Amino acid sequence: MNTDLSTLLGYPAAFLTTVAFVPQAWQSWHTRDLSGISLPMYALFTLGVALWLGYGLAIGSTPVIAANAVTLMLASVVLWLKIVEMRREQAIEER
């Protein structure tokens, strides 16, 4: 693919797919309600994003690196909050 075309497509795609996770991370952080979030899905997704980041580093692609670094941070927050919520629910059930 032409470098100019790949850049023209790569940066906006990276920006939009990354920004798409901001509302979920924001809502999860502020409401602490993650009842609709699937732990296996988010765990697999976060692992996939980490691998995409590694791939971006391996090929030296700035759009891939930037998008996946930010997405990894956002997804990790949601994943962490989900794990905390599940542990809290388990502790309550054990009482």
Secondary structure, 3 states (H helix, E strand, C coil): CCHHHHHHHHHHHHHHHHHCCHHHHHHHHHHCCCCCCCHHHHHHHHHHHHHHHHHHHHHCCHHHHHHHHHHHHHHHHHHHHHHHHHHHHHHHHHC
